[in-house]
Amino acid sequence: MIEPDEWFEYVFAMIKNFWCRAGLRWLGMLLLCLAVLAWDLAHRTSINTPAAAWSTAPSFDPVQELKRVGQGQIPMPDNTPAAHASSLLAMPKTHASSVMAFWFAGSKESAPDIQIAASAFDRTSQQWQSARFVVNRAELGAALGFAVRRLGNPVAWLDAHQRVHLFVVATGLGGWAASRIVHLRQRNSDTKLSFELAGMLPLSWLWNTSYLVRNAPLPLQDGGMVLPVYFELGLKYPVALRFDADGNFLTMVRMSRRTHLLQPTLVMQSEQKWLAFMRDQRPEGKVTVAQTLDAGQHWQDLPDLDLLNPDASVAGLGLSPHHMLLAHNSSAHSRNVLDLSQSADGVHWTLLQTLAQGSGNAEFSYPATTWADDSLWISYTDQRKRIAWQRMRTTKP
Amino acid sequence: MDLSNFWSLLVNSSTPWLPSPALTPWALRGVWALVAGAATCTLLARQPSIWRWWLTLGGMAWFMLPGAMSPAHWLGLAFQMPSLSSLVLSLMLLWRNAQKPAKLTTGEPVTAWKRLSLAGVVLGWVLLLDTLAWTPISIYAWGFSPAALGVGLMLLLLFWALWGGSDAQRSMPLTLACVLALYGLTRLPSGNLWDALLDPWLWLILQWQWLRALTCRLLTAWRLRATTRA
């Protein structure tokens, strides 16, 4: 029994015992944890949630018609019989080109010789320049430190420093379902278009597989962008990735709770309200929709559109708050008709014009859209052999 | 504030810090070399020491070769980089193999390691279900945030409080401390904490160990019952 006058000595002895045995260990571990956390926080900055930016001029008048003023096929690199999955990039007014196009080309889709090709529409000559290859899997594998089995869908973006960023699908072991997204960035002070590795986007715990990119990013008011991507291993769902003005990865947000949707395209209705239109994998599918009301922080599924979707990629563009465009295949079970539709509310769509039409197994697919030089630019795959393009200007009705 | 708003704040409050693309190719070869070396050394445990170590070091050197000559070039194609947990456990295995006599794990694992391996199994299932969009919120995205690292460090302190005082069990929290410190310094393998803590191969190994232990326990109980009845 400890006497009251011995309590103080007893407690003091216990404290001393604790510090001698466990206290130093505790203190050491606590200091290590605090050091790791402090080091981590020192390398972070807080994220804002900027609104989207319009690609059209503020003076754009939506009450106008679109008239085709140019069309054709983008030149191909020599000896490349196959082409697919184009992406368009609007260039600034000071650049020599209006638009750049990127796509994958080679002997056939998923062939080992597939590379990423590029061409530019020259403002002076009003012609597409000769195409050339800008990314190949051997150089990409050497930069990454591990092999790349195949290359696929490229998507381009221009950052706040006028550098072209390229997001390219690179497959691992297992075809498209084992894809990853590689991020490339134009080399500094490089007048000739060449790219350096920015990194592999870390998107999945399962060996970082099964994420792909297809459609153009949505520009933000802070110079950053939101890149729509999708997961494709069995289940398919869309995800929005946010990047800052330098092209640094910021966040990832799932866009839908449904698991049969892929290849989202982002269309802004306002700075805060965006719609995502997606390809539907189901038979008898429709163009599916999700929306955000807070600049991409949260997404909600909406009812499917009345537009048929024969498991085909769509491409959308918001020109003004009540003028949206959507390029899509509109025939059931085939991609032999490619249409351009318009909508004021994102729900009710009317056909603007047919972009391309064929019969039987003809294919006009994987459209891409952009706005440059007061024109709507559209590109799409033509029979999996060429990339076709069209240019439309607005005219008063 | 509802759950999704709170989750957004927790996940998206600050920029991810990703590893340098210049560091990653070297780290890929180095980590695979160490994991392969540990596996080789352990599998050859019964072989004469000189052969075991020559094969182990030779294999590791093979993994460090540049480009397509290295098996890491092809393993990275399929499986990217192993987790930092795999790296630290491999280093521990190599260290134990290097002791004379080799101090490999025998007998029943201590409580701390049992708890950690169970946590690894559960975490793996959560991450797999998250990958397949079965979770209501994105668990993987949270791995980029400092909040996730903060929670990891708090768990480390808890484990240290529970097992740091025991010589037999101290190795578990020390291992976790090494993993978190390495992650804090290098951001390997991907800048995401979950990738640093657990990779799918390690998760499969942990599951196999748990299933094996469970099967042994059930068989033992069945035999005991059969013996008792007899």
Boltz contact constraints between the chains, C-beta under 6 A:
constraints:
  - contact:
      token1: [A, 22]
      token2: [B, 165]
      max_distance: 6.0
  - contact:
      token1: [A, 25]
      token2: [B, 164]
      max_distance: 6.0
  - contact:
      token1: [A, 29]
      token2: [B, 160]
      max_distance: 6.0
  - contact:
      token1: [A, 33]
      token2: [B, 153]
      max_distance: 6.0
  - contact:
      token1: [A, 36]
      token2: [B, 180]
      max_distance: 6.0
  - contact:
      token1: [A, 36]
      token2: [B, 181]
      max_distance: 6.0
  - contact:
      token1: [A, 36]
      token2: [B, 184]
      max_distance: 6.0
  - contact:
      token1: [A, 37]
      token2: [B, 150]
      max_distance: 6.0
  - contact:
      token1: [A, 37]
      token2: [B, 153]
      max_distance: 6.0
  - contact:
      token1: [A, 39]
      token2: [B, 184]
      max_distance: 6.0
  - contact:
      token1: [A, 40]
      token2: [B, 146]
      max_distance: 6.0
  - contact:
      token1: [A, 40]
      token2: [B, 149]
      max_distance: 6.0
  - contact:
      token1: [A, 40]
      token2: [B, 184]
      max_distance: 6.0
  - contact:
      token1: [A, 41]
      token2: [B, 146]
      max_distance: 6.0
  - contact:
      token1: [A, 43]
      token2: [B, 17]
      max_distance: 6.0
  - contact:
      token1: [A, 44]
      token2: [B, 14]
      max_distance: 6.0
  - contact:
      token1: [A, 44]
      token2: [B, 15]
      max_distance: 6.0
  - contact:
      token1: [A, 45]
      token2: [B, 15]
      max_distance: 6.0
  - contact:
      token1: [A, 46]
      token2: [B, 14]
      max_distance: 6.0
  - contact:
      token1: [A, 47]
      token2: [B, 12]
      max_distance: 6.0
  - contact:
      token1: [A, 47]
      token2: [B, 15]
      max_distance: 6.0
  - contact:
      token1: [A, 145]
      token2: [B, 25]
      max_distance: 6.0
  - contact:
      token1: [A, 145]
      token2: [B, 28]
      max_distance: 6.0
  - contact:
      token1: [A, 146]
      token2: [B, 73]
      max_distance: 6.0
  - contact:
      token1: [A, 146]
      token2: [B, 76]
      max_distance: 6.0
  - contact:
      token1: [A, 146]
      token2: [B, 77]
      max_distance: 6.0
  - contact:
      token1: [A, 147]
      token2: [B, 73]
      max_distance: 6.0
  - contact:
      token1: [A, 147]
      token2: [B, 74]
      max_distance: 6.0
  - contact:
      token1: [A, 147]
      token2: [B, 77]
      max_distance: 6.0
  - contact:
      token1: [A, 172]
      token2: [B, 77]
      max_distance: 6.0
  - contact:
      token1: [A, 172]
      token2: [B, 78]
      max_distance: 6.0
  - contact:
      token1: [A, 173]
      token2: [B, 77]
      max_distance: 6.0
  - contact:
      token1: [A, 173]
      token2: [B, 78]
      max_distance: 6.0
  - contact:
      token1: [A, 197]
      token2: [B, 21]
      max_distance: 6.0
  - contact:
      token1: [A, 199]
      token2: [B, 21]
      max_distance: 6.0
  - contact:
      token1: [A, 202]
      token2: [B, 190]
      max_distance: 6.0
  - contact:
      token1: [A, 202]
      token2: [B, 191]
      max_distance: 6.0
  - contact:
      token1: [A, 202]
      token2: [B, 192]
      max_distance: 6.0
  - contact:
      token1: [A, 204]
      token2: [B, 131]
      max_distance: 6.0
  - contact:
      token1: [A, 205]
      token2: [B, 127]
      max_distance: 6.0
  - contact:
      token1: [A, 205]
      token2: [B, 131]
      max_distance: 6.0
  - contact:
      token1: [A, 205]
      token2: [B, 140]
      max_distance: 6.0
  - contact:
      token1: [A, 205]
      token2: [B, 194]
      max_distance: 6.0
  - contact:
      token1: [A, 206]
      token2: [B, 131]
      max_distance: 6.0
  - contact:
      token1: [A, 207]
      token2: [B, 79]
      max_distance: 6.0
  - contact:
      token1: [A, 207]
      token2: [B, 80]
      max_distance: 6.0
  - contact:
      token1: [A, 208]
      token2: [B, 80]
      max_distance: 6.0
  - contact:
      token1: [A, 235]
      token2: [B, 132]
      max_distance: 6.0
  - contact:
      token1: [A, 235]
      token2: [B, 133]
      max_distance: 6.0
  - contact:
      token1: [A, 237]
      token2: [B, 133]
      max_distance: 6.0
  - contact:
      token1: [A, 250]
      token2: [B, 15]
      max_distance: 6.0
  - contact:
      token1: [A, 251]
      token2: [B, 12]
      max_distance: 6.0
  - contact:
      token1: [A, 252]
      token2: [B, 141]
      max_distance: 6.0
  - contact:
      token1: [A, 254]
      token2: [B, 138]
      max_distance: 6.0
  - contact:
      token1: [A, 259]
      token2: [B, 133]
      max_distance: 6.0
  - contact:
      token1: [A, 297]
      token2: [B, 8]
      max_distance: 6.0
